[in-house]
Amino acid sequence: MSSEVAGSQMSIGIGLMGLGKVGGRVAKVLQDRSEVIVQQAGCPSILKKVLVHDPAKKRDIDFHLITTRVEDIMGDPEIDIVVEVIGGEHPAWEYIKQAIFRGKHVVTANKEVMAKHGVELLALAREHEVDILYEASVGGGIPLITPLRQDLVANKISTIYAIINGTTNHILTMMSKEGLSFSPALRQAQQLGYAEANPSDDIEGRDAAYKLAILASLAFHTIVRPEDVYCEGIAFLDEHDFRYAKELGYAIKLLAIAKERNDSVEVRVHPVFIPAEFLLAKVDGVYNAVQVEGDLVGKMLFYGEGAGALPTSSAIVADIISLAQKINLKVKGSPWPLSSYCKTITPISEIETRYYIRMSIADHPGVLAQIAKALGDHLISIASVIQKESEVSTQTAEIVIMTYPAKEKAMQQALKEMEKIAVVKEIASFIRVEA
Ligand SMILES: NC(=O)c1ccc[n+]([C@@H]2O[C@H](COP(=O)([O-])OP(=O)(O)OC[C@H]3O[C@@H](n4cnc5c(N)ncnc54)[C@H](OP(=O)(O)O)[C@@H]3O)[C@@H](O)[C@H]2O)c1
C-alpha cells in the first residue's frame, strides 16, 4: 500500500491496465503534471506497472514498467489504485473485480463494464472498503458522474436529454449540413478517425444506451440496466428526412432520453426531431451535450468533447487525484449510498410523444382521409401535413405527417393499419418528436 517518502509524505502507487489511446495519454499526464498532482493530492502518484496485451509494441514509456502479467499489478502491495483503460467487458470486468478483492481502489473509463456490472462492483468495493470512480465512462472529459452524484444530489431530477455518442452525432451533422446519405457520411467519419472500423455499437445506439444506463441510475437513484434501455440506431435515416426536418424547423439527433414520472423511469435511445432553436439541436460534429433538469436547479447543459484521449485523461487523472486525497487522509470506502431500490421501467409502448411519419401514397383523391381515419381510430390527431408534388410516371406522392402527442402503443397499431391501406405504397420513416 501507500509508501512513505520524504519524511511523513506518502506516495500513491498506480497500476495502469491498458496503454492505448487513453492509457498512453494518462501515463503522460501523470508524468507531465506530477507537480500539480502532488499539490492537489497531497502526495506524489507513482506509476508502478503498466499492463498491455502486446509486449512487442514500441511504446513511449520506460519499458521496465511494461508487463503482460496481471499479477504484477494485483500482487504489488505498493499499488493502491488500479486504472482500467483496456475497454470492453472481458477481461476488464474480471480485472476490476480482482483489484477490489485485493483491496485496491479502481478508476475506470469503461462504460460497458459500469453499465452492465456497476451495481455489483460498487457493492463489492464497499465491502472491501475501497472505491471505484468512473467519471470518464460517460462524456469523456465532460464532468457528468460527479455532478449527478454530488452537486445535483439535492434535486429531484425529472429529465435527461443527452447527445452522448460523438460518432453518430458527426454522421448526423454531415447528413444534415452536407446533404450526405448515411453510408458516405459513415465512411467519411471512419476516414476522419471518428468511427471505428466496426461501428455497430455506435450506430445501433448501444454505446449511448450503456452511457444512459449509467446516467439514469445516478440521476434517479435506482438501478437501470442496459437491457432496460429501448434502443434504435440511425442507419435507417434518409436524406429526405433531414430536408423535411429543416423545412419544419427541426434538427434530427440521436438522443439518449431518461425521464422519471411517478417512480417509473423511461429510458430510450433513438433518433428524434428536436426544434431547431433548442441548444441541443446546435450541438454538432463529435461534440457531446447533456441537458439535465432538476426541480431546484432548473435546466442545465453540460457541453464539450465527449471522447478523445486528452479530454478522457482529464477525467481519469481527476479521479486518481480524488482517490489519492482519500488514501492520504486515510478515508475508507465511499460516502455515497448504494442503489438497491429498482424503480419500474416504463415500457416503450407506454411512452407518449409526438411523431413524424413520411410515406409514399398513390396520388388519388381521398387517400389522406383514409390515413387520417387510421390515425383517428387510435385517437391520434394530425398537427400538420406536407404533400409534395406527385411523381407523374409512378402516380405516387410523398406526404409527411406530424402528429400531436399520442401513446406509442396506439401509434404502432395505427402504423400497422396504415400499411394495409392499398393506396399506401410505403411507410418510409417514422421518427419520434421531442418538443
Ligand atoms: N478513446 C477514447 O476517446 C475514449 C473516450 C472515453 C472512454 N474511452 C474508454 O477508455 C477505454 C480504453 O479506450 P482506448 O481507446 O484507449 O482503447 P485502445 O486504444 O484500444 O487501448 C486498449 C489498451 O488495452 C490493452 N489491452 C487490450 N486487451 C488487453 C488484455 N487482454 N490484457 C491486457 N491489456 C489489454 C491494449 O494493449 P496493446 O497496447 O498491447 O494492444 C491497449 O494498450 C475503453 O473503455 C473506452 O471505452 C475511450
The ligand as an SDF file (V2000), in Angstrom:
LIG
                    3D

 48 52  0  0  0  0  0  0  0  0999 V2000
  -10.6380    6.5350  -26.9900 N   0  0  0  0  0  0  0  0  0  0  0  0
  -11.4640    7.4190  -26.4590 C   0  0  0  0  0  0  0  0  0  0  0  0
  -11.6100    8.5600  -26.9470 O   0  0  0  0  0  0  0  0  0  0  0  0
  -12.2410    7.0780  -25.2050 C   0  0  0  0  0  0  0  0  0  0  0  0
  -13.0970    8.0370  -24.6320 C   0  0  0  0  0  0  0  0  0  0  0  0
  -13.7870    7.7320  -23.4540 C   0  0  0  0  0  0  0  0  0  0  0  0
  -13.6550    6.4840  -22.9010 C   0  0  0  0  0  0  0  0  0  0  0  0
  -12.8490    5.5640  -23.5090 N   0  0  0  0  0  0  0  0  0  0  0  0
  -12.7330    4.2450  -22.8990 C   0  0  0  0  0  0  0  0  0  0  0  0
  -11.3970    4.0300  -22.4900 O   0  0  0  0  0  0  0  0  0  0  0  0
  -11.0730    2.6580  -22.6030 C   0  0  0  0  0  0  0  0  0  0  0  0
   -9.8130    2.4930  -23.4480 C   0  0  0  0  0  0  0  0  0  0  0  0
  -10.0450    3.0040  -24.7260 O   0  0  0  0  0  0  0  0  0  0  0  0
   -8.8310    3.2290  -25.7670 P   0  0  0  0  0  0  0  0  0  0  0  0
   -9.4200    3.9990  -26.8940 O   0  0  0  0  0  0  0  0  0  0  0  0
   -7.6260    3.7550  -25.0890 O   0  0  0  0  0  0  0  0  0  0  0  0
   -8.5570    1.7060  -26.2270 O   0  0  0  0  0  0  0  0  0  0  0  0
   -7.3110    1.1650  -27.0650 P   0  0  0  0  0  0  0  0  0  0  0  0
   -6.5990    2.2660  -27.7370 O   0  0  0  0  0  0  0  0  0  0  0  0
   -7.8200    0.0270  -27.8870 O   0  0  0  0  0  0  0  0  0  0  0  0
   -6.3240    0.5760  -25.9430 O   0  0  0  0  0  0  0  0  0  0  0  0
   -6.5820   -0.5970  -25.2390 C   0  0  0  0  0  0  0  0  0  0  0  0
   -5.3420   -0.9710  -24.4330 C   0  0  0  0  0  0  0  0  0  0  0  0
   -5.6630   -2.1280  -23.6720 O   0  0  0  0  0  0  0  0  0  0  0  0
   -4.6840   -3.1310  -23.8990 C   0  0  0  0  0  0  0  0  0  0  0  0
   -5.3250   -4.4360  -23.8750 N   0  0  0  0  0  0  0  0  0  0  0  0
   -6.2950   -4.9220  -24.6920 C   0  0  0  0  0  0  0  0  0  0  0  0
   -6.6450   -6.1610  -24.3290 N   0  0  0  0  0  0  0  0  0  0  0  0
   -5.8830   -6.4720  -23.2470 C   0  0  0  0  0  0  0  0  0  0  0  0
   -5.7490   -7.6200  -22.4450 C   0  0  0  0  0  0  0  0  0  0  0  0
   -6.4910   -8.7140  -22.6590 N   0  0  0  0  0  0  0  0  0  0  0  0
   -4.8580   -7.5890  -21.4340 N   0  0  0  0  0  0  0  0  0  0  0  0
   -4.0830   -6.5150  -21.2220 C   0  0  0  0  0  0  0  0  0  0  0  0
   -4.1610   -5.3850  -21.9570 N   0  0  0  0  0  0  0  0  0  0  0  0
   -5.0420   -5.3810  -22.9710 C   0  0  0  0  0  0  0  0  0  0  0  0
   -4.1000   -2.8530  -25.2610 C   0  0  0  0  0  0  0  0  0  0  0  0
   -2.7870   -3.4180  -25.2830 O   0  0  0  0  0  0  0  0  0  0  0  0
   -1.7890   -3.2700  -26.5450 P   0  0  0  0  0  0  0  0  0  0  0  0
   -1.3590   -1.8220  -26.4980 O   0  0  0  0  0  0  0  0  0  0  0  0
   -0.6980   -4.1990  -26.2510 O   0  0  0  0  0  0  0  0  0  0  0  0
   -2.6030   -3.5970  -27.7610 O   0  0  0  0  0  0  0  0  0  0  0  0
   -4.1110   -1.3190  -25.2750 C   0  0  0  0  0  0  0  0  0  0  0  0
   -2.9430   -0.8180  -24.6610 O   0  0  0  0  0  0  0  0  0  0  0  0
  -12.3390    1.9800  -23.1470 C   0  0  0  0  0  0  0  0  0  0  0  0
  -13.1170    1.5010  -22.0820 O   0  0  0  0  0  0  0  0  0  0  0  0
  -13.0510    3.1100  -23.8520 C   0  0  0  0  0  0  0  0  0  0  0  0
  -14.4510    2.9120  -23.9480 O   0  0  0  0  0  0  0  0  0  0  0  0
  -12.1500    5.8220  -24.6410 C   0  0  0  0  0  0  0  0  0  0  0  0
  1  2  1  0
  2  3  2  0
  2  4  1  0
  4  5  1  0
  4 48  2  0
  5  6  2  0
  6  7  1  0
  7  8  2  0
  8  9  1  0
  8 48  1  0
  9 10  1  0
  9 46  1  0
 10 11  1  0
 11 12  1  0
 11 44  1  0
 12 13  1  0
 13 14  1  0
 14 15  2  0
 14 16  1  0
 14 17  1  0
 17 18  1  0
 18 19  2  0
 18 20  1  0
 18 21  1  0
 21 22  1  0
 22 23  1  0
 23 24  1  0
 23 42  1  0
 24 25  1  0
 25 26  1  0
 25 36  1  0
 26 27  1  0
 26 35  1  0
 27 28  2  0
 28 29  1  0
 29 30  1  0
 29 35  2  0
 30 31  1  0
 30 32  2  0
 32 33  1  0
 33 34  2  0
 34 35  1  0
 36 37  1  0
 36 42  1  0
 37 38  1  0
 38 39  2  0
 38 40  1  0
 38 41  1  0
 42 43  1  0
 44 45  1  0
 44 46  1  0
 46 47  1  0
M  CHG  2   8   1  16  -1
M  END
$$$$
